[in-house]
Structure formats: structure tokens, C-alpha cells
Amino acid sequence: DYLSILSNEVRHRPYRDPRTRQWGGIEILEVAPGSKVAQHGVKTGDVIKSINGTPVNSPNEAISYVKNNAKLY
């Protein structure tokens, strides 16, 4: 359940590049130890701008990508 994972396992916010001031990506503020997110290598402080080369700018875009490509990975 992707919404449960987002609600219970990770805190995030939109990422704004400090140099360019442009929005793009997801900044990971906190990851619950032992969570599915942590098992996939996501760490506090990460900035996710793409998944396997596909740009993501919001949690919804990331979830959509994961759902649509789950069988490939």
C-alpha cells in the first residue's frame, strides 16, 4: 500500500535547488529504520530527481512510476 508507506515510513517535501532556485525532485527528510523504503536504499537527506532515468517531481509521480514498472524490477 503505497499511501501507507508514504504516510508511515518516510517524511518528504518538494526539493528546491539552492543554486538555481528551481523546483524539481523529492527531498527525503526522514526514513523509518527497517522500512520498505529503507530496504530499497533510500536514506534521510537523499534527493530523488529520477527513477531509472525517468524524472519525478512529486511523490505521486514516483508512486506512479513504481506501480507501472513493478514487474520490471
C-alpha positions, 0 to 999 in steps of 0.5 A: 500500500503505497499511501501507507508507506508514504504516510508511515515510513518516510517524511518528504517535501518538494526539493528546491535547488539552492543554486538555481532556485528551481523546483524539481525532485523529492527531498527525503527528510526522514526514513523509518529504520527497517522500512520498505523504503529503507530496504530499497536504499533510500536514506534521510537527506537523499534527493530523488530527481529520477527513477531509472532515468525517468524524472519525478517531481512529486511523490505521486509521480514516483508512486506512479512510476513504481506501480507501472514498472513493478514487474520490471524490477 
